Amino acid sequence: MVRRRRYLAAITGIAFAAAASLGVTGGTAAGAPLELQRGQPSPPAPSDSASEELDQQLDEYQPPQGQDSSAFQDQSTGVEDPEQEYVASYLTAVMRSTDQYWTTYFEAIGKEEPTFIYAIPTPDRSVKSDCLPDPVQHNFPNAFFCPIDIGTDANGVRYTGSIVLPVTTFKDMWTGKILGSNRSPQYKGDFAAAAIAAHERGHEVQDELMKQFNLPDITQAGKRIKEKELIADCFSGNWSNHAYYQNYLSGTDKEEAVSALAAIADYQPEGPDPHGSQDERIAAFNLGYDTGDPRECIYKYWVTVQWQ
């Protein structure tokens, strides 16, 4: 364990506030995996400005693409269809909302705004990421954050770190196919895709915290441990709390999120790329969702720091 008392003042000194707005239905999970109870997360304190509702952004699809790196080079592979364009627009709206949420958080703790790029591979556009040897196709069976991708937007602004969300892979989540898992989720729908996209954004947030606070990575003997994934689940829950109070969640959205994470939980406790059991993944998401406080995620899952 690494003792880092100096981190406490900056990360824990401010209770991050998201926008408060009531009137929709959420849920909490308790007990055994997928034993769900209806409820709502704890309300965060009001912030000075509320983000736009995601559904107002669904007709806009223009994700930034890198220009000065091998990352994010377009390669023609097919044609786009209306359903895939809608999914891409949905994911774009989610990414914009996570950006508003986490930008406000980093401003609240006195740190620099996170900078990242995201890409959505489609049938007519594959994506080259420096984390993989081959271009990522629209049906690549995973989503990921790559910390070494570099891109430049139309204004010449340089970004480091990318999130890659293959459109067909996310389209399949609407019907309960979660990243190739053989488990059938109890709840199916669009918010499964939103929560997993927010999980990948959670990895980018972790990378930003490492850089800006000089924190040690969440690894053990140089290998990934499950807490590295569980903190991203928890951060996904933080953003979902924010989305709830923006009146974006409805019906079984929250249950779709935890069902999706349970579907891709570890089959074996000690695998080569541990992500946590069903119980652990649901508990991590719920901690972020129920508290709306990134500090709770950091305290519990950043295990390479002894928080006091």
Secondary structure, DSSP 4 states (H G I P E B T S, - for coil): -EE-THHHHHHHSS---PPP-----EEEE-SSTT-EEEE-PPPPPP-SSPPPPGGGSTT-------SSSSTT--B--S---HHHHHHHHHHHHHHHHHHHHHHHHHHHTT-PPP--EEE--BTTBBB--TTSSSPBPTT-S--EEEEEEEEE-TT--EEEEEEE--HHHHHHHTTT--TT-SSPPSS-SHHHHHHHHHHHHHHHHHHHHHHHHTPPPSEETTEE-HHHHHHHHHHHHHHHHHHHHTT---TTHHHHHHHHHHHTS-SSTT-SS----HHHHHHHHHHHHHH--HHHHHHHH-TTEE--
